[in-house]
Amino acid sequence: MTALVRTILILFVGLCTINASASASDASKTITVVELKSTVRLAADTQELTLGELATITGPQADAIKALTTESTPDIPGEWISIEQSTIRDLIDQSPAVLAGSVIVRGGDVSITIRTSLRSQPNSPHSNTGRADTYEGPILEDHIKGWIYTRLRTQADTTRIRFDSRYAKLLSTPTSDRVVEITETGRSTKMHVRFAVYEQDTIIAQGTINADVEIKRSVLVAKRQIRRRELIDQSMTIIESRWISPTEPIIDPKTSIGLESKTTILPGKVIMQSMLIAPLLVKRGQLVSAKCIIGQTIVTKVVRAKENGKLGDIIELESKDRKSQFTAKVAGLGQVMIIDPATKKSTTQSAAQSKAAP
């Protein structure tokens, strides 16, 4: 074998290796990995079991898979049940919002249990009172949860509230025959709640607690990849119930049709308001159809737009010979409705008077 042939072979093998590495790198960006946990201890008030609680999930479809639910939950605190890996795989395969072919499930069966409620253990290290073990009355946690339900206008079956374990002692404070005061101090991804418990003229407990809150909401989910600048239609989305933070600005499924995607949206992703915009229906310099309603008569003429416009925008236009200018309201794709000058003047005067009023 000559030196030239050996050099060509070495270059060929090197190129193949680079291409293989690049392909593997590209493939890894589309793969979602579900790492199952061996054991899971659920909160006492758990109502639905999601895959997000059973596994560590990474990849482009992580949000969609985390929201999938299974009905396998223990009935009695302290008892263990097992969920087979094949059951979780089937749940993923059957979801219309997940591209199951690009999901890898790792790990074995998952054992789950429900933690014993603090309510039955008022004399435990988590309690700040010396009440007897037979105490069955309300505790501070009940008041805070009830306040959150009222504040968010939700109910217990559609709301999940989680507190950090460091609040266990405060939350188990008995409140029977006591007055509880609760106010909200702020809201971000958590609700920040300030409380005080009074027994006659004595403050029994006070402090601030942060709560993770999720509400079951009807959200719009991408069924397939939606490219940037694509217009949303019903064939590319599905409406699902997901546990979402009350602060998340989700898009109303009823008003999403016809909006334009500002970015690429991956399959299984919940569509937020920030991802969509109203498309331009009229572009600057475009000849559009302008209509004016005079009594029972509709007059139509072709005019030129002087600026871009979305549905409902008031924009400047001019005649084709550029001799006259006027304003009109964008009514559709390449269509505007000419505003009656008298109506416009009246509206402008009313607005000015409103601003001038004390």
DOLUMMI-132297 format. One record per residue: x, y, z of N, C-alpha, C in turn. Coordinates in pm, whole numbers. Each point is the difference from the previous one (the first is absolute). Layout:
REM residues N
ATOM    n_px    n_py    n_pz   ca_px   ca_py   ca_pz    c_px    c_py    c_pz
ATOM       X       Y       Z       X       Y       Z       X       Y       Z
...
This chain:
REM residues 358
ATOM    n_px    n_py    n_pz   ca_px   ca_py   ca_pz    c_px    c_py    c_pz
ATOM      85    -119       0     -85     119       0      88     125       0
ATOM     -21      87     -93      84     118     -11     -35     100     110
ATOM      93      95      20     -22     102     102    -122      85     -32
ATOM     -25      27    -130    -115      80     -41    -131     -69      35
ATOM      -8    -131     -26    -122     -77      30     -26      -1     149
ATOM     109     -20      79     -18      -2     146     -50     135      50
ATOM      52     108     -57     -44     134      41    -148      22     -31
ATOM     -43     -44    -119    -142      14     -39     -89     -79      95
ATOM      39    -122      36     -79     -84      91     -12      64     137
ATOM     110      58      49      -1      64     131     -96     119      -1
ATOM       5      82    -106     -91     114     -11    -145     -44      -7
ATOM     -27    -108     -73    -137     -51     -15     -55     -46     135
ATOM      80     -77      74     -43     -50     132     -24     117      94
ATOM      88     102      -8     -17     118      86    -130      73     -28
ATOM     -33      16    -128    -124      68     -38    -122     -77      47
ATOM       5    -133     -13    -112     -85      45     -21      15     150
ATOM     110       6      76      -8      13     145     -62     133      39
ATOM      42     109     -70     -55     133      28    -149       3     -30
ATOM     -41     -56    -115    -142      -2     -38     -82     -79     100
ATOM      55    -113      46     -72     -83      98     -18      75     130
ATOM     106      73      41      -8      76     125    -103     112     -12
ATOM      -2      68    -116     -96     108     -22    -143     -53       1
ATOM     -21    -116     -64    -134     -59      -5     -46     -37     140
ATOM      91     -57      80     -34     -39     137     -36     123      82
ATOM      76     111     -22     -28     123      74    -136      56     -35
ATOM     -34       1    -131    -131      50     -44    -113     -87      56
ATOM      23    -132       0    -104     -91      49     -27      21     148
ATOM     107      30      77     -17      17     144     -88     119      34
ATOM      -9      99     -89     -81     117      25    -149     -29     -12
ATOM     -36    -108     -68    -140     -33     -19     -48    -111      93
ATOM      90     -60      76     -34    -112      88     -39      52     138
ATOM    -108     -53      55     -42      28     137      27    -125      85
ATOM      69      19     113      39    -112      86     -82       4     129
ATOM     -62    -114      33     -79     -16     122      75     -94      94
ATOM      60      55     106      74     -79      98     -93     -29     118
ATOM     -47    -125      11     -95     -35     105      68      -7     137
ATOM     -70      50     102      50      -9     137     -34    -137      57
ATOM      80     -48      95     -27    -132      58    -111       8     104
ATOM      -2     106      82    -105      19     100     -46     145      -1
ATOM    -128      19      29     -58     135       4     -95       8     119
ATOM      17     104      82     -92      26     112     -81     124     -34
ATOM    -132     -17      -6     -89     107     -41     -54      76     121
ATOM     -39     127     -23     -64      78     106    -135     -60      35
ATOM     -45      24     124    -125     -61      47    -121      45     -79
ATOM       7     121     -60    -116      53     -74      11     -22    -150
ATOM      89     -90     -44      15     -27    -142    -130     -54     -59
ATOM     -47      61    -108    -125     -41     -62      22     -69    -134
ATOM     106      40     -71      34     -64    -127     149     -28      -3
ATOM      36    -112     -59     140     -39      -8      49      26    -142
ATOM      96      90     -15      53      33    -132     135     -66     -20
ATOM      40     -14    -127     131     -57     -29     112      92      47
ATOM     -30     130      14      99      92      53      41     -33     142
ATOM     -89     -69      74      31     -41     137      70    -135       5
ATOM      -9     -76    -107      57    -135      -2     136      -7     -67
ATOM      40     108     -68     122      -8     -80      66     136     -15
ATOM     127      -3     -33      73     119     -42      -1       2    -152
ATOM     -58     104     -59     -25       3    -145      72     118     -63
ATOM      79     -29    -102      73     105     -71     -19     -17    -151
ATOM      -1     111     -71     -16      -5    -145    -111      91     -47
ATOM     -21      11    -130     -97      94     -57    -145     -29      35
ATOM     -32    -127      37    -139     -34      33     -19     -18     151
ATOM      91      54      79      -5     -21     145    -130      50      61
ATOM     -45     121     -38    -121      57      60    -123     -86     -29
ATOM     -12     -48    -124    -116     -80     -37      -3    -132      77
ATOM     117     -63      18       6    -130      68     -20      17     150
ATOM      54     107      58     -18      25     143    -148      12      37
ATOM     -81      50     -92    -142      24      29     -87    -125     -13
ATOM      53    -108     -57     -79    -123     -14     -31     -58     138
ATOM    -121     -50      18     -42     -50     131     -32    -149      -5
ATOM      18     -65     116     -36    -140      16     -92     -14     120
ATOM     -91     -94      -4     -98     -16     109      55     -86     115
ATOM     121     -49     -12      56     -89     103      54      82     117
ATOM     -82      19     105      43      68     121     -45     -80     121
ATOM      80      -3     109     -38     -76     120    -125      59      63
ATOM     -84     -85      60    -119      46      69      28      30     147
ATOM      97     -69      58      28      12     143     142      52      18
ATOM      17     110      78     135      51      26      90    -105      63
ATOM     123      -8     -48      95     -96      55      10    -128     -79
ATOM    -104     -32     -80       4    -121     -82      72      28    -132
ATOM      65    -103     -53      77      14    -124     -69     -74    -113
ATOM       3      60    -118     -43     -71    -121     110      18    -105
ATOM      -2     -83    -102     103       5    -103     -63      30    -135
ATOM      62      90     -75     -42      30    -137     107     -53     -94
ATOM     -41     -89     -89      96     -63     -90      49      98    -106
ATOM     124     -22     -41      59      84    -105     -81      -9    -128
ATOM     -54    -118     -30     -78     -18    -123    -129      83       2
ATOM     -57      19     120    -121      83      13      30     144     -37
ATOM     115      49      46      40     138     -30      30      14    -150
ATOM      64    -101     -58      30       3    -143    -130       4     -81
ATOM    -100     -79      41    -129      -1     -70     -68     136       9
ATOM      10      65     117     -61     130      20      58     103     -96
ATOM     130      -7     -20      68      91     -93     -40     -31    -144
ATOM      -3    -129     -34     -33     -41    -137    -142      40     -40
ATOM     -92       2      97    -140      25     -30     -37     148       1
ATOM      93      88      43     -31     143       7       6      63    -139
ATOM    -108      69     -44       1      64    -132      91     122      -5
ATOM      42      52     115      83     120       4     149     -30       5
ATOM      36    -129      -4     141     -40      12      41     -82    -122
ATOM     117      33     -54      59     -82    -106      79    -111      69
ATOM     -66    -114      21      57    -107      83     128     -58     -59
ATOM      16       7    -132     118     -58     -63     129      68      38
ATOM      -8     124      52     122      71      39      12      11     152
ATOM     -62     -95      71       5      -2     147      69    -128      47
ATOM     100      14      87      70    -114      59     -37      -8     148
ATOM     -45    -118      45     -35     -23     141     107     -88      63
ATOM      60      50     107     106     -75      69     -42     -27     144
ATOM      50    -112      54     -30     -35     139    -101    -112       8
ATOM     -22     -48     123     -92    -111      22    -133      46      54
ATOM     -70     -90      70    -130      33      58      16     105     110
ATOM    -108      78      23       3     107     100     -90     -37     117
ATOM      53       6     122     -78     -25     121     -43     135      58
ATOM    -131      15      29     -50     127      52     -81     -22     127
ATOM      -4     103      85     -81      -1     122     -42     142      29
ATOM     -96      17      90     -44     131      44      51      23     141
ATOM      59     117      23      50      32     133    -115       5     100
ATOM      27     -38     124    -100       9     106     -29     146      30
ATOM    -126      38      11     -38     139      23      45      47     137
ATOM      43     126       6      40      60     127    -118      20      94
ATOM    -121       5     -56    -118      27      82     -15    -101     114
ATOM      37    -125     -24     -16    -104     101     115      -5      98
ATOM      97      95     -16     117      -4      87      31     137      59
ATOM     -95      64      73      26     134      50     110       9     102
ATOM      38    -110      64     107       3      98     134     -43     -58
ATOM       7     -14    -134     124     -38     -65      94     118      -5
ATOM     126     -18     -43      93     112     -11     -50     110     -93
ATOM    -101     -33     -87     -51     100     -94    -105      90      63
ATOM     -37     -24     125    -107      77      63      58      98     101
ATOM     -67     115      16      45      97      98     -97      10     117
ATOM     -82    -100      18     -97       1     109      12    -127      81
ATOM     -62       3     117       1    -118      86    -135     -68       2
ATOM     -78      17    -105    -132     -60      -7       7    -152       1
ATOM    -109     -61      36      -4    -146       6      -3     -59    -139
ATOM      38    -129      -9       4     -68    -129    -137     -12     -63
ATOM    -104      24      79    -136     -19     -52     -52     126     -69
ATOM      81     107     -12     -46     124     -62     -37     -25    -146
ATOM    -123      37     -37     -48     -21    -137     -52     130     -61
ATOM      22     112      68     -54     126     -48      80      60    -114
ATOM     -38     121     -45      70      66    -111     140      45      41
ATOM      87       8     -96     136      48      20      26     114     -97
ATOM     112      68      19      32     116     -82       3     -34    -149
ATOM      49    -119     -35       6     -40    -140    -137       5     -67
ATOM    -105     -41      74    -136       4     -55     -41     143     -35
ATOM      33      95      87     -38     140     -23      74      59    -121
ATOM     130     -29      -9      77      55    -111     -48     -58    -133
ATOM     -26    -131      -2     -50     -60    -125    -136      58     -38
ATOM     -89      13      98    -132      56     -28      10     143     -51
ATOM      94      77      57      20     138     -43      50       3    -145
ATOM      91     -91     -36      53      -5    -137    -110     -38     -98
ATOM     -86     -98      36    -111     -38     -88     -89     120     -29
ATOM     -31      78     106     -86     117     -17      70     108     -82
ATOM     128      22      29      77     103     -69       8     -26    -150
ATOM      22    -127     -37      15     -36    -141    -131     -43     -65
ATOM    -108      -2      80    -133     -42     -49       7    -142     -58
ATOM      60     -89      76      11    -140     -40     -54     -89     111
ATOM       9    -130     -23     -44     -98     100     112    -100      25
ATOM     -16     -80     105     106     -92      40      31    -102    -109
ATOM    -102     -46     -74      24    -105     -99      67      52    -126
ATOM      10     132     -16      68      56    -118     123      83      38
ATOM      44     -15     125     114      78      48      96     -88      78
ATOM     129      15     -30     104     -70      75      84     104      75
ATOM      13     -20     131      76      93      84     108     -79      72
ATOM     125      44     -15     111     -68      66      76     100      86
ATOM      33     -44     122      79      82      92     134     -69      24
ATOM     102      80      20     131     -54      35      -5     -65     137
ATOM      79    -104      20      -2     -75     127      38      86     120
ATOM      71     111     -23      40      84     113    -119      71      65
ATOM    -116       0     -68    -119      64      56     -89     -99      75
ATOM      40    -124      12     -86    -103      59     -45      35     141
ATOM      92      53      80     -34      34     138    -106     108       7
ATOM      14     105     -80     -97     108       0    -135     -45     -55
ATOM       3     -76    -108    -124     -42     -66     -86     -90      89
ATOM      60     -70      93     -75     -91      87     -54      70     124
ATOM      13     133       9     -53      75     115    -152     -15       9
ATOM     -55     -50     112    -146     -11      15     -65     138      -2
ATOM    -116      11     -62     -69     130     -12    -141      -3      56
ATOM     -39    -108      66    -134      -8      59     -17     108     106
ATOM    -109      74      -6     -30     109      93     104     111      -6
ATOM      68      14    -113      98     105     -20     -34      79    -126
ATOM      53     121     -11     -22      85    -117     126      -2     -86
ATOM     -19     -21    -131     113      -6     -92     -10     116    -100
ATOM     109      75     -12       8     110     -96     100     -36    -109
ATOM     -42      13    -128      86     -38    -113      -1     112    -104
ATOM     118      39     -47      12      99    -107     107     -47     -97
ATOM     -12      48    -125     101     -34    -101     103     112      -7
ATOM     128     -37       7     107     100      -3      64      11    -138
ATOM     -30     -91     -90      58       5    -134     -24    -130     -74
ATOM      27       4    -131     -21    -120     -81      99       1    -115
ATOM      71    -109     -16      90     -20    -114     -32    -138     -54
ATOM      97     -91       4     -32    -139     -30     -62     -67     121
ATOM       5      66     116     -62     -49     124     -96     106      52
ATOM     -89     -43      92     -84      95      73      65      23     136
ATOM      17     126      37      62      37     127    -110      47      95
ATOM     -19     -75     109    -113      23      90      50      34     140
ATOM     -54     106      57      30      37     139    -120     -37      86
ATOM      25     -56     117    -109     -46      86      27      38     145
ATOM    -108       0      77       9      17     145    -116     -77      63
ATOM      28     -72     108    -102     -78      72     -18      63     138
ATOM    -124      40      32     -30      68     126     -89     -88      88
ATOM      30       0     129     -88     -61     100     -33     110     100
ATOM    -121      56     -16     -40     121      73      99     113     -30
ATOM      74      51      98      91     111     -25     146     -44      -9
ATOM      22    -129     -25     135     -54      -8      29     -53    -141
ATOM     118      34     -53      42     -54    -130      66    -136      24
ATOM     -63    -105     -50      51    -136      18     112     -30     -99
ATOM     -18      44    -124     102     -25    -103     -15     104    -110
ATOM     110      36     -62      -3      91    -113     125     -22     -85
ATOM      -9      42    -127     114     -18     -90     -43      10    -145
ATOM      89     -39     -88     -24       3    -144      29    -138     -59
ATOM     -87     -45     -88      14    -132     -63     -10      16    -151
ATOM      87     -69     -73      -6      -3    -146     -65    -131     -45
ATOM     -89       8     -95     -71    -118     -48      17     -16    -150
ATOM      32    -122     -44      -2     -33    -142    -143     -37     -37
ATOM     -58      75     -93    -141     -22     -36     -10     -30    -149
ATOM     -77    -104     -33     -31     -32    -139    -150     -21     -13
ATOM     -55      44    -112    -143     -14     -28     -18     -84    -125
ATOM     -99     -87       2     -31     -78    -120     -74      93     -97
ATOM      66      26    -113     -54      95     -96      -6     -63    -139
ATOM     -95      45     -79      -8     -43    -140     100      82     -80
ATOM      96     -69     -58     107      71     -72      11     -53    -142
ATOM      62      81     -84      23     -37    -139     139     -64      -9
ATOM       6    -120     -58     126     -74     -10      30     -29    -147
ATOM     125      15     -38      41     -26    -138       0    -150     -28
ATOM     -71     -43    -106      -1    -142     -39     122     -34     -84
ATOM      53      99     -69     118     -19     -83      87     123      12
ATOM     116      -2     -61      85     119       4     -64     113     -79
ATOM     -12     114      64     -55     119     -64     116      94     -29
ATOM      20      29    -127     114      83     -38     -30     148      22
ATOM     106      76      10     -12     145      16     -76      59    -120
ATOM     -93      90      30     -84      71     -95    -111     -85     -60
ATOM     -18    -122      48    -116     -80     -41    -124      53      69
ATOM    -113      -4     -71    -127      39      59     -64    -120      69
ATOM     -50      21     120     -57    -108      80    -135     -42     -56
ATOM     -19    -130     -18    -133     -53     -33     -26    -124      85
ATOM    -123     -51      -5     -41    -109      89      74    -130     -27
ATOM      51     -19    -121      65    -126     -33     135     -18      69
ATOM      61     109      45     134      -9      58       0      10     152
ATOM    -118      10      64      -6      14     145    -106     -93      59
ATOM       8     -18     131     -99     -78      73     -21      67     135
ATOM    -123      -6      53     -29      59     130      11    -109     107
ATOM      81      23     103      21     -97     107     -14      68     136
ATOM     -23     -82     103       1      49     138     140     -20      55
ATOM      62     108      45     135      -7      55       4      75     133
ATOM      92     -44      87      24      73     125      96     115     -32
ATOM     -51     124      11      75     118     -39      -4     102     114
ATOM     110      74      18       2     107      99    -103     106     -36
ATOM     -69      57      99    -101     104     -31      62     125     -61
ATOM     131      16      11      65     118     -57      45     -21    -145
ATOM      -9    -123     -50      43     -28    -137     -98      62    -100
ATOM      47      83     -92     -89      66     -98     -34     -91    -117
ATOM     -88     -98      21     -36     -92    -107     -91      72    -100
ATOM      -5     -52    -121     -85      57    -104    -139     -63       9
ATOM    -102      80     -21    -137     -52      -4     -17     -81    -128
ATOM     -32    -131      11     -14     -82    -122     -99      58    -100
ATOM    -103      71      49    -103      52     -90      51     117     -85
ATOM     100      72      49      48     118     -72     133     -24     -71
ATOM      49    -123       3     133     -27     -56      -2     -23    -152
ATOM    -113     -44     -53      -7     -32    -143      28     125     -84
ATOM      94     -15     -94      34     110     -89     116      85      49
ATOM      45     -22     125     115      74      49     128     -59     -58
ATOM     106      78       4     127     -39     -61     102     -38     107
ATOM      72    -109     -23     102     -43      96     124      89     -10
ATOM      45      51     116     120      84       3     127     -83       2
ATOM     -13    -129      34     116     -86      15     -38    -143     -36
ATOM      97     -88      -9     -29    -142     -25     -54     -62     128
ATOM    -114     -70     -10     -63     -63     116       7    -152     -19
ATOM      61     -69      94      20    -144     -11    -126     -77      37
ATOM     -14    -125     -50    -117     -82      32     -13     -20     152
ATOM    -124       6      50     -24     -20     142      18     123      85
ATOM      43     111     -59      26     123      74    -131      77      19
ATOM     -22      49     124    -115      86      25      26     135     -67
ATOM    -100      50     -73      16     125     -75     -39     117      90
ATOM      96      89      23     -20     117      84     -32     123     -86
ATOM     -54     103      65     -34     124     -70     123      60     -67
ATOM     115      -9      68     121      63     -51      52     -66    -127
ATOM     -51    -120     -34      47     -72    -118     -72      42    -128
ATOM    -115      69      15     -83      32    -117     -22     150     -12
ATOM     -16      45    -122     -35     139     -27    -107       3    -109
ATOM     -71     111      -7     -96      17    -109      77      27    -129
ATOM     -32     -68    -109      74      19    -126     -33     133     -65
ATOM      92      48     -83     -26     121     -77     -99     -33    -112
ATOM    -111      70      -3     -99     -20    -105      15     102    -112
ATOM      65     110      34      26     104    -100     146      43      16
ATOM      72       9    -113     140      41       4      18     136     -67
ATOM      98      73      48      29     133     -54      29      -6    -151
ATOM     -64      88     -75      18       5    -144     -93     -92     -77
ATOM     -75     -85      72     -90     -97     -65    -128      68     -45
ATOM     -50     -40    -117    -131      46     -46    -107     -86      66
ATOM     -96      64      67    -101     -73      75    -138      47     -41
ATOM     -99     -80      36    -140      33     -29     -57      78     117
ATOM     -42     122     -24     -57      85     105    -150      12     -23
ATOM     -78     -21     106    -145       9      -9     -49     109      94
ATOM    -105      69     -44     -63     103      81    -151     -19      -6
ATOM     -63      -9     115    -145     -21       6     -68     134      18
ATOM     -84      37     -97     -76     126       4    -147     -38      -4
ATOM     -66       9     113    -138     -44       8      -9    -149     -28
ATOM     -75     -35    -107     -12    -139     -41      90     -33    -118
ATOM      89      94     -33      87     -17    -118     144     -26      44
ATOM      66     -95     -68     139     -30      28      84      45    -120
ATOM      91      91      24      89      50    -106     137     -64      18
ATOM      54     -54    -108     130     -69       6      97      65     -98
ATOM     123      18      45     105      50     -90     134     -58      42
ATOM      95       3     -94     134     -53      26      89     114      45
ATOM      68     -18     114      87     104      56     133     -63      39
ATOM      93      87      38     135     -48      38      23      22     150
ATOM      50    -104      68      29      10     143     132      73      22
ATOM       2      91      97     123      73      32      75     -62     118
ATOM     -62    -102      63      64     -66     113     -56    -141      16
ATOM      69     -80      76     -45    -137      28    -119       2      96
ATOM     -82    -105      -7    -114      -6      91     -44    -142      31
ATOM     -37     -22     128     -59    -127      44    -150      19      15
ATOM     -71    -108      25    -146       6      10     -41     102     107
ATOM     -85      94     -39     -49     101      93      83     125       9
ATOM     121       0     -58      85     120       3     -60     112     -86
ATOM      21     124      45     -35     118     -79     127      47     -71
ATOM       0       0    -133     121      33     -74     -25     112    -101
ATOM     110      60     -45      -7     107    -100       5     -61    -141
ATOM     -83      54     -90      -2     -44    -140      -4     122     -91
ATOM      18     -23    -129      -7     107     -99     -59     -54    -130
ATOM     -51      90     -80     -54     -41    -130     113     -46     -90
ATOM     -35     -72    -106     103     -51     -90      81     112     -63
ATOM     -62     117     -25      74     111     -59      69      87     106
ATOM     -11     -42     129      63      66     114     -50     143      23
ATOM    -116      35     -51     -53     135      15     -82      17     127
ATOM     -54    -110      53     -79       8     123      46    -105     100
ATOM     -11      33     128      40     -90     108    -113     -11     101
ATOM      -8    -113      67    -106     -25      98      41    -117      90
ATOM     -81     -29     100      24    -114      90    -107    -105     -20
ATOM      34    -121      34     -95    -111     -11      36    -108     101
ATOM     -96     -84      28      18    -110      95      23    -131     -75
ATOM     105     -73      38      30    -128     -65    -110     -99      36
ATOM     -65     -55    -104    -115     -88      21      27    -144     -42
ATOM     106     -24     -77      30    -134     -47     126       3     -85
ATOM      31    -113     -63     119      -8     -83     -16      89    -124
ATOM      79     108      -4      -7      93    -113    -129      79      -6
ATOM     -68      17     114    -127      71       3      -2      99     116
ATOM     -56     118     -27     -15     102     105    -139      61     -10
ATOM     -47      55     114    -127      71       3      31     147      28
ATOM     -44      89     -91      26     143      14     -83      55     115
ATOM      68      77      86     -67      58     116     -70     128     -42
ATOM    -125      11      43     -77     122     -30      66     118      72
ATOM      41     104     -73      68     115      63     -79      57     116
ATOM    -133       7     -12     -83      57     107       9     -87     125
ATOM      -5    -132     -20      11     -93     112     135      11      67
ATOM     106      11     -85     136      10      51      15     127      83
ATOM     -56     112     -52      11     127      71     -71      -6     134
ATOM    -120     -60       1     -78     -11     123      74     -85     103
ATOM      58    -111     -47      73     -90      89     123      69      59
ATOM      71      78     -84     120      72      45     -36     104     105
ATOM    -111      75     -23     -42     101      96     -40     -62     133
ATOM     -70    -114      -5     -43     -68     123     120     -45      81
ATOM     101     -54     -72     120     -47      68      73     116      66
ATOM       7     116     -70      67     118      54     -72      51     124
ATOM    -134       5      -4     -78      44     114      17     -93     118
ATOM       8    -132     -28      18     -97     108     133      20      71
ATOM     105      30     -79     134      21      59       3     130      81
ATOM     -77      99     -46       3     130      68     -83       0     128
ATOM     -93     -96      12     -87      -5     117      81     -30     126
ATOM     -33      64     116      76     -24     124     -24    -139      54
